[in-house]
């Protein structure tokens, strides 16, 4: 099992940027798919970005063109660069692998609040 620790959240004004980090307890070079999810107040958790070990990325439409997922296997870390943030991006953000997400096993997440 890999432990994932998210960080980098905070309070930011609309239009601002944040970079989230997801540090893994072991090498992620053998983990093909890494994902970022978010859960807004009163809503279900949603998948927002995916990256494969080969660097292929996909995004949910609501963040496409604003968010960028990346991974650094040397640092065992996955990132989410978030630009042009909107109030509706306010949520707790989590990273995970598809397997552990299917087991409903999650880290503590990192809170992102977009507000003026």
Secondary structure, 3 states (H helix, E strand, C coil): CCCEEEECCEEECCCCCEEEEEEECCCCCCCCEEEEEEECCCCCCEEEEEEECCCCEEECCCCCCCEEEEEECCCCEEEEEECCCCHHHCEEEEEECHHHHHCCCCCCCEEEEECC
